[in-house]
Amino acid sequence: MERIENPNFMTGLQLADIPTPSTDSGRPTRMLKNCPAHGETPLVNATVLAHDLNIRSLMIKDERNRMGLGSFKALGAAYVIASDAAMGDVSQNTYVSSSAGNHGLSIAAGAAAFGAKSVIYLSATVPEDFAKRLRDIGATVVRHGDNYEASMTGAINAAADNGWILLSDSSWDGYTDIPWRLMEGYGAMVAEITAEIDHVPTHIFLQAGVGGLAGAMAACFRAAWGETPEIIVVEPAFAPALIECIRAGKFVPTNGPVSDMGRLDCKEASLIALNGLSRDANAFVTLTEGECLTAIAQLPAHDLATSSSGGAGIAVAMLSDLPSNARVLCIMSEGPDA
């Protein structure tokens, strides 16, 4: 593992014309009640694992069954579509994006729930069984390009050519409104956690790809709990999108081999997430493939089976030298087969 402290903590990089994440965790909770598939997920008290780690407590937000889709991503796109539906009929809308995993399922499920259409662009590297899952929910699947970046280009062009709504889970210059709202949907997890947890954590570990989950949750946790928790952002060593921006003091693209932490294997940070995390995170950590796989191999014995993406934050907590009085919070963001 590599860890760097955030030199911009509480000030941030203040990227021009880029918003910081929403801190209204109550709004998505109220809005998502209109979604037929919505339901809260459990906050697990992992007492045995905490004992093994010699820490005071380990609480894990278990997103493995969120809306029956197996991932926290269900909150993002579904929330955007629910918000649109609250303002009027969306049956004529077509939502389009690329996906390498659970984001596409969220778009497809949200569109189906509110009578809209969805088109998901997949690169050649995405397995066909995932394409079948999308089609089974009602999405139109388009194969385009040899990697995620190429499939995203296809989705962007299709949105422009057909008058469709581009619903990406990342953000870039000129494209922030929809991803800002999508990230706001992730705040529903924070509302559920703060309503149930009986103490303020000392340490919060948040895994990141483009940074949407981490950025949204960190902003809401700071709004709820102030500067008290230490927030640590976790990325694959093969995809150090955020940590390299923090090191450089500005947005920079990165590159690297393909990571087994597939949903975290993002080489460029979302600008909204970067803007927020550069202010809200105490530290950034990169995790090697071997470190992650070795750590999460212990989780099934605790009824916490997950993928390397879903357990990356837990893995770093397990590998960190934490004080015996630590009260740790982690997010298990997806199931083992996501």
FENLINFEN-V937314 format. One record per run of one state. SS is the DSSP state (A for helix, B for strand, O for the rest). FROM is the first residue (numbers start at 0). TO is the last residue. If there is no record, write none. Layout:
ss:from:to
SS:FROM:TO
SS:FROM:TO
This chain:
ss:from:to
O:0:0
B:1:4
O:5:23
A:24:31
O:32:41
B:42:44
O:45:45
A:46:52
O:53:55
B:56:61
O:62:64
A:65:67
O:68:69
B:70:70
O:71:72
A:73:86
O:87:92
B:93:97
O:98:100
A:101:112
O:113:115
B:116:121
O:122:126
A:127:136
O:137:138
B:139:142
O:143:146
A:147:161
O:162:163
B:164:165
O:166:170
B:171:171
O:172:173
B:174:174
O:175:175
A:176:195
O:196:201
B:202:206
O:207:210
A:211:224
O:225:228
B:229:235
O:236:239
A:240:247
O:248:260
A:261:263
O:264:269
A:270:279
O:280:281
B:282:286
O:287:287
A:288:295
O:296:297
A:298:301
O:302:310
A:311:318
O:319:325
B:326:331
O:332:332
B:333:333
O:334:337
